[in-house]
Amino acid sequence: MTDRLSNGSMARFAAPAVPIAAMGLPLVVYLPEYYINSLGLPMATVGAAFLIVKLLDMLLDPILGGMMDRTRSRWGRFRPWLAAGTPVIAIGTFALFMAQPGVGPIYLWFWLSVLYVGYSMVVLSQTAWGAVLSSDYQQRSRVYGWWQGANVVGMILVLCLPPIVTGVFKGDHLDSISAMGWFIVLLAPLTVLLAVTTVREPAPPPRHGDTGLRQYLKLLGRPSVQRLLMADLLMGLAPGITGTLFLFFFERMKGFDKTQAGVLLLIYFIAALAGAPLWPALAKRIGKHRSLLVASLLYAVVQLAVVVTPAGNVVAGMVVLVLAGLPYSAAPLLVRAMMADIGDEERLESGVDKTGLLYAIVTGTIKLGYALAVGVFIILGTLGFDPKVSTPTGDAALIGLYAFAPAFLGLVVAAIMLRYPLDADRLAEIQRQLAARDAAQGDAKPAAEPEPHVLPDQVPAPRPAE
């Protein structure tokens, strides 16, 4: 039996990713530049704040993951955490995006910390919830395909705001940042309310063990987890670097102004949206890990091609960014779908469902990748890059970090995926053994009655195994 959910259910589940992604993109692309150039904070100070706060926030992920695995309520394990994290995000977003000239480093540090606590709660709970919506190898790619599509939609919508604010309403750069903030503050509560009240969370298996820091560290020792962790880290770091340096690279090295660069970035994410259904479809034919291998190779080639793209040529820039955008969606959705498979493997071996802990790992790695990416400002400054004055040494450092470093990371990911062991056949055998053991132990879950707020066609079919 395949527990296929309707497209409507998937869209409602994925909806909160729209405002969350709309927050995540400016945190990498716009806010560092905004606090440096518009608010006047030193580049090293801003880079250190974004780097250190993200690294400290990673320590929260295993704690939250273990707490989610231990949560039992009529709303499930993960939905309550999604609801609780939303107001934290709204408050932190308002403070950071509405900041005016005169704020200092302490202001930035404090509100970044608040925002990332809420971000951890929301992203971890939603991605872990997605893992339990289906037990089918292919359907899991579909679940995260919808999730990643919603992420890209959020990025596209927030990228549309600056040209609308400056072109239609004649606002300035500060007005554009404020508009992004209001978009997140208003949309996050609405989408989370829609998701948690209209899409079920299947009942978890009975608890048979602890899910704490010790178990988290043991999971990090699994070879399959290590492979996914490294792939997710590198494929988060690579676009994180390009996203952080995007405006600097295309303004200085390719001769575009802020509006043109924003349009090119928008095209990049439109291509990423087109890639969201492409990679699950390819995974259905060749498997998830091979699809990720193909995507990482394509990404590496295109990053090298951007170096020889003619300066000032909008058409050439559009072509390169379309090709670069297609593989953008591959790693986020495929890694998370593969982590759900590892969850079944882990439960068969240990007898304990550790979904929250497993997704704490991937949440942590993507944060580390983007934290290191923002830290590239520190490297650039060390290598002589000046955001206001062009120098040969600084420009060479900018090219190397924007193009060659991410391309190398893509090649490493391709090598990591060459011998990934957990494919569809292996997962089918794992789930067969889980179903037999659950039946023998009486752990097989009966089909739950639909909750009063959930329509019957939104309830997924009972799962043969988890």
Disulfide bonds with the S-S distance in Angstrom:
none
